[in-house]
Amino acid sequence: MDLAAYLAEQRIRPAAFAALINVPASTISRILRGERDPRGATIRKIVEGTGGKVTAGDLLAGVQTSTIDATKTGAAA
């Protein structure tokens, strides 16, 4: 399950979730908008904060897709 779907399902605002897992709200917002790839510590906090409903694989799937899309367009990843 992706993070946006989890937040919608649980009716949690991104800023509230960020506070719950002790991550800056801007980090969660940027991850949701695809402007930032989550890093190791943030991935762990998200997985733990969602009780495993959002997995590391779910979070990294978007990273892989953006890298593939950038390769196809010739943009830097």
Buried (B, 14 or more C-beta within 10 A) or exposed (E): EBBEEBBEEEEBEBEEBBEEBEBEBEBBBBBBEEEBBBEEEBBEBBBEBBEEBBBBEBBEEBBEEBEEEEEEEEEEE
